[in-house]
Amino acid sequence: MLEAKGVSHKFDYELFNNINLCLHEKETIAIIGMSGSGKSTLLNILSSLLMPNSGEVFFEQKDIYKQKKSKLLNIRREDFGIIFQAHYLFRGFSAKENLDIATLLSLNEIDEKLLKTLDIEHVINQGVGELSGGQQQRLSIARVLTKKPKVIFADEPTGNLDKDTSTHVINALFKYVHSCNAGLILVTHDEELAKKCDKTYKLVDLKLEEIR
Ligand SMILES: Nc1ncnc2c1ncn2[C@@H]1O[C@H](COP(=O)(O)OP(=O)(O)OP(=O)(O)O)[C@@H](O)[C@H]1O
């Protein structure tokens, strides 16, 4: 469903060169690597947010960076779910209002079971500013899943969470991927979490190496 071909990128220095990656339905992929190796940059490229210096990213056989801007925005809004380290929640609104925005855009219902799995059903009427960092992170994951994206991109999705909560969050993401025929690419420093994915790649020496 998503394929990167010959992707290279540099800022002040070269980050990676000729990266190839393929994500299939129901597949989960982890990307690990040293701090500064370019993991988040690669995720931004794969998720339509940053055009690479060279190479292509195909979603459903079409090069996303060759699409019209309006089409690219549609893919980003409807097909891709992007979970950032910074949550981008609407702070002046309640947790529920933040989810309502996703239901308005997608015409899906809020999934009460998902809220329970993520352990945020009891804070749903509170303002975002009253939630802990971990609760905000789980709310942003709930908002992304409510949209029912085909591909989820997650940058350190369990970064702020304790071990038990991390397990709940990862189980919710994996369950979503399998039940909705979606795909997941996540960036993490947590090697245990990476091992739970179907494939793990390490960004090292400008290349993406598969770890077995
Ligand atoms: N928009 C940008 N403009 C210029 N340089 C950038 C930009 N974004 C990232 N960089 C640089 O690219 C390098 C890789 O950053 P990136 O965030 O992709 O690494 P990372 O592997 O995700 O790191 P970490 O594990 O610490 O989050 C860093 O040196 C960073 O300063």
The ligand as an SDF file (V2000), in Angstrom:
LIG
                    3D

 31 33  0  0  0  0  0  0  0  0999 V2000
   13.6950   21.0860    8.8970 N   0  0  0  0  0  0  0  0  0  0  0  0
   14.9970   20.8760    9.1340 C   0  0  0  0  0  0  0  0  0  0  0  0
   15.9310   21.7220    8.6900 N   0  0  0  0  0  0  0  0  0  0  0  0
   17.2510   21.5110    8.8940 C   0  0  0  0  0  0  0  0  0  0  0  0
   17.7360   20.4410    9.5720 N   0  0  0  0  0  0  0  0  0  0  0  0
   16.8490   19.5560   10.0430 C   0  0  0  0  0  0  0  0  0  0  0  0
   15.4270   19.7240    9.8690 C   0  0  0  0  0  0  0  0  0  0  0  0
   14.8020   18.6610   10.4540 N   0  0  0  0  0  0  0  0  0  0  0  0
   15.7690   17.8940   10.9830 C   0  0  0  0  0  0  0  0  0  0  0  0
   16.9920   18.4200   10.7430 N   0  0  0  0  0  0  0  0  0  0  0  0
   18.2770   17.8450   11.1350 C   0  0  0  0  0  0  0  0  0  0  0  0
   18.3720   16.5480   10.5510 O   0  0  0  0  0  0  0  0  0  0  0  0
   19.0050   15.6470   11.4610 C   0  0  0  0  0  0  0  0  0  0  0  0
   18.1090   14.4300   11.6710 C   0  0  0  0  0  0  0  0  0  0  0  0
   16.9620   14.8080   12.4290 O   0  0  0  0  0  0  0  0  0  0  0  0
   15.7910   13.7950   12.7350 P   0  0  0  0  0  0  0  0  0  0  0  0
   14.8500   14.4910   13.6650 O   0  0  0  0  0  0  0  0  0  0  0  0
   15.2470   13.2630   11.4710 O   0  0  0  0  0  0  0  0  0  0  0  0
   16.5870   12.6220   13.4920 O   0  0  0  0  0  0  0  0  0  0  0  0
   16.0540   11.4380   14.4180 P   0  0  0  0  0  0  0  0  0  0  0  0
   16.8220   10.2330   14.0290 O   0  0  0  0  0  0  0  0  0  0  0  0
   14.5690   11.3580   14.3380 O   0  0  0  0  0  0  0  0  0  0  0  0
   16.4980   11.9500   15.8530 O   0  0  0  0  0  0  0  0  0  0  0  0
   15.8860   11.6570   17.3230 P   0  0  0  0  0  0  0  0  0  0  0  0
   16.0180   10.1790   17.5290 O   0  0  0  0  0  0  0  0  0  0  0  0
   16.8000   12.4610   18.2060 O   0  0  0  0  0  0  0  0  0  0  0  0
   14.4640   12.1510   17.3310 O   0  0  0  0  0  0  0  0  0  0  0  0
   19.2950   16.4410   12.7200 C   0  0  0  0  0  0  0  0  0  0  0  0
   20.6450   16.8450   12.6770 O   0  0  0  0  0  0  0  0  0  0  0  0
   18.3660   17.6320   12.6240 C   0  0  0  0  0  0  0  0  0  0  0  0
   18.9120   18.7660   13.2550 O   0  0  0  0  0  0  0  0  0  0  0  0
  1  2  1  0
  2  3  1  0
  2  7  2  0
  3  4  2  0
  4  5  1  0
  5  6  2  0
  6  7  1  0
  6 10  1  0
  7  8  1  0
  8  9  2  0
  9 10  1  0
 10 11  1  0
 11 12  1  0
 11 30  1  0
 12 13  1  0
 13 14  1  0
 13 28  1  0
 14 15  1  0
 15 16  1  0
 16 17  2  0
 16 18  1  0
 16 19  1  0
 19 20  1  0
 20 21  2  0
 20 22  1  0
 20 23  1  0
 23 24  1  0
 24 25  2  0
 24 26  1  0
 24 27  1  0
 28 29  1  0
 28 30  1  0
 30 31  1  0
M  END
$$$$
